[in-house]
Amino acid sequence: MTSVKPIIEKIRLTNFRFGEEVFSAVLKAAGEE
C-alpha cells in the first residue's frame, strides 16, 4: 500500500491556506461595508 499520508498533509495545508485567504477576504469585505 502506498503512503497517502504526505498527500493528505499537503491537501490539508493547502486547504488551510485557502481557508485563511477566504477568511481574510471576507473580513476585508465586511470592513468595507
Secondary structure, DSSP 8 states (H G I E B T S, - for coil): ----HHHHHHHHHHHHHHHHHHHHHHHHHHHH-
